[in-house]
Amino acid sequence: MSVTLCVPPRAGELCVLIHFLLRRDSTIMELTSRHRINGVVWDDDEQTIAVLVEITDPATSRPIDVRIDVVGDRDPKAGGRTRLIGQLERDGERLRVYGTYIGVVADEN
């Protein structure tokens, strides 16, 4: 299952696959607005969850902020911008991973 939290890459657009390691159960990160999240996996080397994301060239796609939440039996804060991006098991506990679009990164002057 692949999802986007903003806009999917254009057909034929080159993307780079990046593994983002989640060190906490709630993480805010910057992505390109055109991206594709391909799922979540357990990273044995780092002993943490990794989100697999294809991003487009940052020079051609605006930066956006997203929040990634790892939850067990509870649902994340409800909202129209929150999507399930994957499920996995950690230490015998079934987890769901959600992504939420926060907004375009503001220019700092």
C-alpha positions in Angstrom: 0.0 0.0 0.0 1.4 3.4 -0.9 -0.1 6.7 0.2 0.7 10.4 0.0 0.0 13.0 2.6 -0.1 15.9 0.0 0.4 15.2 -3.7 1.7 12.1 -5.5 4.7 12.3 -7.8 3.9 13.0 -11.5 3.9 10.0 -13.8 7.5 9.2 -14.8 9.0 11.7 -12.3 12.3 10.5 -10.8 12.1 9.8 -7.1 14.6 8.8 -4.4 13.7 6.2 -1.8 14.6 7.3 1.7 14.3 5.4 5.0 13.3 7.7 7.8 14.0 6.2 11.2 11.4 7.0 13.9 13.1 7.5 17.3 9.9 8.4 19.0 6.2 7.5 18.7 5.5 11.0 17.4 7.8 12.6 14.9 7.6 15.7 12.8 9.6 15.7 9.6 10.0 17.6 6.4 9.2 16.0 3.0 8.7 17.3 -0.5 5.1 18.0 -1.3 5.2 15.4 -4.1 6.1 12.1 -2.3 4.9 8.5 -2.0 5.0 6.6 1.3 5.6 2.9 0.6 5.1 1.6 4.0 6.8 1.0 7.4 9.3 -1.7 8.4 11.2 -2.7 11.5 14.9 -1.8 11.2 16.9 -4.5 13.0 20.2 -2.6 12.9 18.8 0.5 14.6 16.1 -1.3 16.6 13.4 1.2 15.5 10.7 1.7 12.9 11.6 3.1 9.5 9.2 4.8 7.1 9.9 4.2 3.4 9.3 7.3 1.4 10.0 8.2 -2.2 10.6 11.9 -2.6 10.9 14.1 -5.7 13.7 16.6 -6.3 13.5 19.3 -3.6 14.3 21.9 -6.2 11.0 21.2 -8.0 8.7 20.4 -5.1 7.8 22.6 -2.1 8.8 21.4 1.3 6.0 20.4 3.7 5.8 19.3 7.3 4.2 16.0 8.3 3.7 14.3 11.6 4.2 10.5 11.9 2.5 8.8 14.8 3.0 5.2 16.0 -0.1 4.0 17.9 -1.2 0.8 19.5 -4.9 0.3 20.4 -5.7 4.0 20.4 -6.5 6.1 17.3 -4.5 9.2 16.5 -6.0 12.6 16.9 -8.8 12.6 14.3 -8.6 14.8 11.3 -9.1 14.9 7.6 -5.4 15.1 6.9 -4.5 11.9 8.8 -3.9 8.6 6.9 -2.9 5.1 7.8 0.5 4.5 6.3 1.3 1.0 7.6 1.1 -1.6 10.3 3.8 -3.8 12.0 4.6 -5.6 15.2 7.1 -4.3 17.8 7.9 -6.4 20.8 4.8 -8.5 20.3 2.5 -5.4 20.2 0.5 -4.7 17.0 1.1 -1.1 15.9 -0.5 1.2 13.3 1.5 4.1 11.9 -0.3 7.2 10.8 0.8 10.3 8.8 -0.7 13.7 9.0 -0.1 16.6 6.6 0.6 19.7 8.7 1.3 22.3 6.0 3.8 24.0 3.7 7.0 24.9 5.4 7.0 28.7 6.0 9.8 30.8 4.5 12.0 32.2 7.3 13.3 35.7 6.6 
